[in-house]
């Protein structure tokens, strides 16, 4: 697993340019990373000895160097040490057009755009090409705004809003000059056969299906980068982030988030708890919504991390999948939950390890606004209610997973038995039970 506290940026000149670096550096600086950029002071790249010295430093570091400042040996030293490595690329034709117009080479060198491209394709400059170790870079992607937004969202939990570039030139782009035959068919053919174009095609090919999927989702959900507090935030979170296991379906997580947001919008007093977090499939989304809403509520999670307890009489049914739920199944190391939060750069919840029945009063918040129960069995759900219900604030909500699933009949039975004689009822949505405290 790569360490997001140690980030190495491999910068190909005129590929995403200073913009992608400076924006990311600014973001990480605000998150208390130490920024190692030699150009800011020395107007040169780090040398091999300097790059080697950063590997052993402690704390959060972000090291930037142009691609000609890296070599294979140094790159793989960083990889071996667990650094997260990043590189952005552009269509090689666009990159060369950008270089031509940025340096105003028409006047400086008295050379046409077509001749410049032909010369660069046949004799590429060292350091301006994609490194030959590109397949081992942790993130190598095509630089364009939607992809950059996705990158920052997935890896740094940051909602990116594009800004107009500060530097503008006469450059109208490679496709435009090809269509006007400013760039000849011969030169276009040379580019298609070039090493950089073949690598570029490989990188694009890796992400092509994901791009199509994103476009379809945008059409279906009509999602545009929403303000963090508007009604589309849940769709945004479910669209932007992967679900890391098959334990929860997208619509089930959506039900959890909708009810959590209702509690937040209504200003219900108390904290947020999750009974049965496992590796954090739902926990990650709960944390993201709390962050998006700017909530100061503390988030507590409870799990034995030993898997399911023994099955009781109330948990047995004739459902064909019932026999799969055996003692010890879905056990997971606590470290896996912690790592899932760390790699997503999310604040860790307050983790309590042990069986629900053994939770001590001191390990529970005094008042609870929202709870998510994912205990699977009768006794686990009963224990969850016994711990949480007396501390629930009026208007607080409990969401109970698998309430309507016949494979786990103990869940619904525990809800009915505990709430018997109490004013609350359980409502159903997407297979989840929802209880609002009276």
Secondary structure, DSSP 8 states (H G I E B T S, - for coil): --EEEEEEEEE-TTSSHHHHHHHHHHHHHHTT-EEEEGGGTTSS---HHHHHHHTT--S-EEEEEEGGG--HHHHHHHHHTTEEEEEEE--HHHHHHHHHHHTTHHHHT---HHHHHHHHHHS--TTSS--TTGGGSSEEEE--HHHHHHHHHHHH---------S---S---HHHHHHTTSS-HHHHHHHHTSHHHHHHHHHHHHHHHHHHHHHHHHHHH------TTSTTHHHHHHHHS---SSSS-HHHHHHHHHHHHHHHHTT--SEEEEE--TTTTTHHHHHHHHHHTT----EEEEE-SS------GGG--S-TTGGG--TTTT---HHHHHHHHHHTT----EEEES-GGG--GGGS-SSEEEEEE---SHHHHHHHHHHHGGGEEEEEEEEETTTT-GGGHHHHHHHHHHHTTSS--EEEETTEEEEE--
